[in-house]
Amino acid sequence: MAAANRWIRPEVYPLFAATGLAVGICGFQLIRNICGNPEVRVNKENRAAGILDNFDEGHKYKEHALRKYVRNRKPEIMPALNSFFTDPQNN
């Protein structure tokens, strides 16, 4: 009970949130690689097949929805703030 009182406080909630988010991202990537990566083979029959030249499946795995979404966008986090400071004509 003393350990629970020590760690479960409002000051520690951001630490729990950051750790939970990191574990969630790692878990998502692990599941994505195990289930969708064409180079990962879990079954013994698939591992016995050796190296497969299945380029269509690899291309499908590489070109996921997030990559398609950000492909034609500028690599900016805050475009309005960047244009405010870099474009003097709009000020």
Secondary structure by P-SEA (a helix, b strand, c coil): cccccccccccaaaaaaaaaaaaaaaaaaaaaaacccccccccccccccccccaaaaaaaaaacaaaaaaccccccccaaaaaaacccccc
